[in-house]
Amino acid sequence: MMSASVGFGAFLGWFNDKRRKQAASAALAAAISCAPVAANAYVDFDGIKYLGASDKVDVNNASVRAYRQFPGMYPKAAGFIATHGPYDAVQDIYKIPDLPDKVKELFQKYEGNLVCFPPNPAYFLDRSNDGIYK
């Protein structure tokens, strides 16, 4: 250990003030060029407020959890919407096969709170499981 310290001290003594500045500049440039760059997140989605942050929910992109604000819709009725589609219009939810009458009644009750945006790949695939477990 002592020999490593002496060797390192001799190495630093070899640098004069000008060489130290050059070495420090090179080390800084290397560190900056190797630093990771933040990824650009995809947030340019006009319907983001309809994923659960308003009283309207997008039938193509919102997860089942967004329907919790409508009593009776979560989880069964919301599950029917999330596991089918994509939809061209809100009324297409009534075309889901084997839809119980009770679920149809819930759809009619909250139809005014539902909107239909084109499916967005960032959200459409995660509608039935958005990865939030609490």
C-alpha positions as CSV (number, residue, x, y, z in Angstrom):
1,M,0.0,0.0,0.0
2,M,2.8,2.4,0.9
3,S,4.6,1.8,-2.4
4,A,1.3,2.6,-4.3
5,S,1.1,5.9,-2.4
6,V,4.7,6.8,-3.1
7,G,4.2,5.9,-6.8
8,F,1.1,7.9,-7.0
9,G,2.8,10.9,-5.3
10,A,5.7,10.7,-7.7
11,F,3.3,10.6,-10.6
12,L,1.5,13.7,-9.4
13,G,4.9,15.4,-8.8
14,W,5.7,14.8,-12.5
15,F,2.8,17.1,-13.4
16,N,3.5,20.7,-13.4
17,D,0.7,23.2,-13.0
18,K,0.0,23.3,-16.8
19,R,-0.1,19.5,-17.1
20,R,-2.4,19.2,-14.1
21,K,-4.9,21.6,-15.7
22,Q,-4.7,19.7,-19.0
23,A,-5.2,16.4,-17.2
24,A,-8.1,17.7,-15.1
25,S,-9.7,19.1,-18.3
26,A,-9.3,15.7,-20.1
27,A,-10.7,13.9,-17.1
28,L,-13.7,16.2,-16.9
29,A,-14.4,15.9,-20.6
30,A,-14.2,12.1,-20.4
31,A,-16.6,12.1,-17.4
32,I,-19.1,14.3,-19.2
33,S,-19.0,12.3,-22.4
34,C,-19.6,9.1,-20.5
35,A,-22.5,10.4,-18.4
36,P,-25.9,8.9,-19.3
37,V,-28.4,11.1,-21.0
38,A,-32.0,11.3,-19.9
39,A,-34.5,9.5,-22.2
40,N,-37.2,11.6,-23.9
41,A,-40.5,10.4,-22.5
42,Y,-43.6,10.2,-24.7
43,V,-46.1,12.6,-23.2
44,D,-47.6,14.2,-26.2
45,F,-51.1,12.6,-25.9
46,D,-54.1,14.9,-26.1
47,G,-56.3,12.5,-24.2
48,I,-54.1,12.2,-21.1
49,K,-56.7,13.8,-18.9
50,Y,-59.1,11.1,-19.9
51,L,-57.0,8.3,-18.3
52,G,-58.5,9.0,-14.9
53,A,-57.8,12.6,-14.1
54,S,-61.2,13.9,-15.0
55,D,-64.9,12.9,-14.8
56,K,-64.6,11.5,-18.4
57,V,-62.7,8.3,-19.2
58,D,-61.3,7.2,-22.6
59,V,-62.6,3.7,-23.5
60,N,-59.6,2.9,-25.7
61,N,-56.7,4.0,-23.5
62,A,-57.8,4.2,-19.8
63,S,-56.9,1.3,-17.5
64,V,-59.6,-0.4,-15.5
65,R,-58.6,1.7,-12.4
66,A,-59.9,4.8,-14.1
67,Y,-63.4,3.5,-13.8
68,R,-63.3,3.4,-10.0
69,Q,-64.9,6.8,-9.9
70,F,-68.1,5.4,-11.3
71,P,-69.9,3.2,-8.6
72,G,-70.4,-0.3,-9.9
73,M,-68.1,-0.1,-12.9
74,Y,-64.9,-1.4,-11.3
75,P,-63.8,-4.1,-11.7
76,K,-66.3,-6.2,-13.7
77,A,-67.8,-3.6,-16.1
78,A,-64.5,-1.9,-16.6
79,G,-62.9,-5.2,-17.3
80,F,-65.3,-5.9,-20.1
81,I,-64.3,-2.5,-21.7
82,A,-60.5,-3.0,-21.1
83,T,-60.3,-6.6,-22.5
84,H,-62.1,-5.8,-25.7
85,G,-61.7,-3.1,-28.4
86,P,-60.3,-1.0,-29.8
87,Y,-63.5,1.0,-30.3
88,D,-64.4,3.5,-33.0
89,A,-67.1,5.1,-30.9
90,V,-68.3,4.9,-27.3
91,Q,-71.5,3.0,-28.5
92,D,-69.2,0.1,-29.7
93,I,-68.9,-1.0,-26.0
94,Y,-72.5,-2.4,-26.4
95,K,-71.2,-4.8,-29.1
96,I,-69.0,-6.7,-26.6
97,P,-70.0,-10.4,-26.8
98,D,-71.8,-12.0,-23.8
99,L,-72.3,-8.7,-22.1
100,P,-74.7,-9.1,-19.1
101,D,-77.7,-6.9,-18.9
102,K,-76.6,-5.4,-15.6
103,V,-73.3,-4.3,-17.2
104,K,-75.2,-2.8,-20.1
105,E,-77.3,-0.8,-17.6
106,L,-74.1,0.6,-16.0
107,F,-72.7,1.5,-19.5
108,Q,-76.0,3.4,-20.2
109,K,-75.8,5.1,-16.8
110,Y,-72.2,6.4,-17.4
111,E,-72.2,6.7,-21.2
112,G,-72.0,10.5,-20.9
113,N,-68.8,10.2,-19.0
114,L,-67.1,8.0,-21.6
115,V,-65.1,9.3,-24.6
116,C,-63.4,7.5,-27.4
117,F,-59.9,8.5,-28.7
118,P,-57.9,6.5,-31.1
119,P,-55.8,3.7,-29.4
120,N,-52.4,5.0,-28.3
121,P,-49.7,2.2,-28.1
122,A,-48.3,3.7,-24.9
123,Y,-51.6,3.1,-23.1
124,F,-53.8,0.6,-25.0
125,L,-51.8,-2.5,-24.1
126,D,-51.8,-1.7,-20.4
127,R,-55.6,-1.1,-20.0
128,S,-56.3,-4.3,-18.0
129,N,-53.1,-4.2,-16.0
130,D,-51.4,-0.8,-15.5
131,G,-48.8,-2.1,-13.0
132,I,-50.2,-0.2,-10.1
133,Y,-51.0,-2.6,-7.3
134,K,-52.3,-0.6,-4.4
